[in-house]
């Protein structure tokens, strides 16, 4: 908020936390560099440009999935989610990272179906 209060008019303040996007935009932020928008672009359009009520509903609907995205490091979670949604054919990541563990894989699969 200190940055938002002191930023020049031509400064773009972006959220780096999907769940804080609406709050940051409320104090002058311009948008988000997002993880979950890769899987849900329409939801993020609503989050950033929809009514307050719709934006908050979308944000709250993504809470469970958002927390799972970082359990084993980014981009492990989002690649696994994109795989379960049928957007990509493999959730393979580059070494030294590994694919999502069986536990995380199962949690993301269940949460993505809600």
N, C-alpha and C positions, 0 to 999 in steps of 0.2 A: 504494500500500500504506500510505502514511502517512495518507491520508484514511481508509482502512478501519480502521486501527488506532485512530484517534481519534474515529470517528464515533459519535454517540449512537444508542441503540437504535431510535429512530423515524426515522432517516435512511435514505433509499433511495439507494444507490450504484449508478449505471447505467453500463454500458460504452457508449462511443461508437465502439468499434472491433469490428466483427463477429467478427474472428478472435481477439480477446482476451476474449470473453465468458466462456468456461468458466474461464479463469484468474482473471478478476475475481470471478466467483461463488465460486470456491474460497477467496477471502480475505474473503468477506462481502458481495460485490455482490449486487444483487437482480435484475438483468436487463440488457437492452440496448435502446438506441435504434438500430435497425438499418436498413441499406440493403437487404441481400439478403433479409431476412425478407419484403419485399414480393413477392418472386418465389417464395420457398420457406418459407411459414409452417410447414408440418409439420416441415421440417428444423430450423427454429429452435425449435420446441417440443421436439424431441429434444435439441437443443443445450443448452437451458436446463433441461429437466426429465428428460432421459434419464439412463441410467447413464453413468458416466465413460467407459467404452469406446465406447458409442454416440455420446455427445456429441463425443468426439475424432474419431471416424470421420467424422461429419458436418462438423465444422470442417475437417478435412484435405481432404475432398472438395470444399470450396468455395474452397480457396486460389487456384486459377487464376482463377476468375471474380471473386473479391473484388478481386484486383489490377487487373483490367480495368475495374472500376466507376469508378475515379478517374483514369484516363488523361487524360480530356478534361473532367474536372470533374463533380461531382454536380449534377444528376441525369441527365446525358447517358448514362452507362453503364447505369444501372438501367432507364431508359426503353427503351433499345435491347434490353436483355435481356427485359423484359416484352413487348416487341413480338415478339421471336423465340419466346417461349413461348406466344404467342397470347392473352395476358392483356389487352393493349391493342391498339387498331387502328392506332396511329401512334406513332412514336418522336419526334414533333415536340416541341421544347422552345421556351421563350420566348426572344426576343432579349434580350440580346446573345449568348446561347449558340446553338450550332448543333447539328444532329443529329450523331451519331457519324460520324467519318470512315469512308471505305470500309475502311481497314485495321482500325480498331477494330470496326466492324460485323462484318467477317469473323471476327475473333478471338473476339468474343462469341458469334457464331453457332456456331462450331466448339466452343467450350468449353461451351456450353449443351447440346450434344448428347452430351457425355461423362457 
